[in-house]
Amino acid sequence: MKKTLGYIRLTFYAVYTAAIIIAFAGYYILKNDISIDPQSEIGVTLQSILILLIIGSIPLTLATFNRMTKKWALIKDREQKILKYRKASIIRIIIIGLGLLLGILFYYIMQSQSMLFSAGIAAIAMFFCKPSESKIIIDLNLDEQIY
């Protein structure tokens, strides 16, 4: 269980580390005047794609993960449960983290406040993915079993 928790935490904090790196890179993007007009066709398209990605991926990912954990809780083999949970947790963090990272990047490229709000929504959603041992135990009903 500790190994699984370590992998999930590594992924979780890697997304936030990447967000900090992109924010630092954004400073250089601004300094070198690399930008896309948010009112241009490509700017509107990029903003729309990111907003749709965030609005679609967050509820879909969180709901699917919740539904799947209920199925995995019924599996008898503890190791198989934990392995499935680990893989799905990492995928969930990557999908939601992608919205966060793109939101930060697009904010610096377009200087559009809606991109900053989109990144903020994804950052808040990431907190629902924060791994903890107690959460894994509750999600997979491991506390009912004696190991």
N, C-alpha and C positions, 0 to 999 in steps of 0.2 A: 504494500500500500504506500509506503514511504517513497518508493521509486516512482510510482505512478504520480503521486502528488508532486514530486520533484520535476518530472517532465511537464506537467501541466503548468506549474509555477514558472518554469523556464520560458515556456511559450508566452504566458501571460505578461511577464515582465519584459520579454524581448519585444513585444509589440509596443509597450510604453517607451522602451529604450529607442526603438526605431522612430517613434513619434518625436522624441527629443532631438534625435539626429536630424530628422526632416525639418524641425523648427530651426535648428542651427543652419541648415542648408538654405532655408528660406531667407535668412538674413543675407546670404550671398546672392540669392536670386534677386532680392530687392536692390542690393548694392550694384549689381550688374545690369539692372533695369531689364530683366527678362520678365515679360508679362504678356498676358492675353487680355484683351478688352472683354469684360464680363458681358457687355451688351452685343458683342459680335456673335456671329452664327456659331462659331466653335466654342465660344465662352458659354453661351446659353446651352449648347448641347452637352458640354462637360458638366455644367452645374446640374442639368436635368438628370443625366446618367447617375451622378453621385447621389442626388437626393432620392431617386428611385431605388438605387442600390441600398441605401441606408433604410429607407422606409419599408422596403420589401424584405431585406435580409434579417433585420433585427427581430421582428416578431416571428418570422418563419423559422429562423434558426433556434430561437429560445423555445418556441412551442414544440418544434420537432425534437429537440434535445430532451425536453421534459417528458414527452410522450414515450420516447425511446427508453429513458431511464426507468419508467414504470414497467416496460417489458423486460428490461435487463434484470430488474429486481426479482423476477420470477425464475431466473436461471439458477440452477442448483450449484453449479461450479463457480466458486468464488473468484478464481483466477480469470476465468472467461468473462465474468461480469466486469471485473476491474479493467481488463484489457479493452473491452468494448467502450467502457466509460472513458478511458484515457484517450482513445482514438477520436471519439466524438467530441470530447472536451477541447482537444487541440484544434480540430476542424472548426468548431464553434468560435473559438478565440480568433483564429485566422480570418474567418469570414467577417466577423464584426470589426476586428482590428484593421482590416483592409479599408473599411469605410472611414475609420479614424485617420489612418495614414493619408489616404487620398484627400480627405477633407482639409487636413493641415497643408498638404502640398498645393492643392487648388487655391487655398486661401492666399498663400504667398504669390502664386502665379497670377491670380486674378484680382487680388485685393477686394474680394467680395465677402461681405459680412455673412451672407447666407452659407458660405462654405465653412466659416468659423462655427456657426450654429450647428451645421451638420456634423462637424468634427466633435463638437460638444455632446451632441446626442449619442454619437457612437462611443464616446468616452464614458458616458453614463451607463450605456448598455454593457460596456466592458466590466463594470463593477458587478453585474449579475453573473459574470463568468468567473469571478475571482475564486480560485480553488481553496478549499480547506478540507482537512481530514473529516471533520464533523459533517460537512455537506455531502461528501462521498458516502459516508456511512448511512446518512439519512436517505439519500437518493437511491441507494442500492439495497436498503434494508439489511445492512450488514450487522446492525446492532442486535437483531433478533437471533442471529446465529452465533454460536460459540466457537471461537477459533483459538 
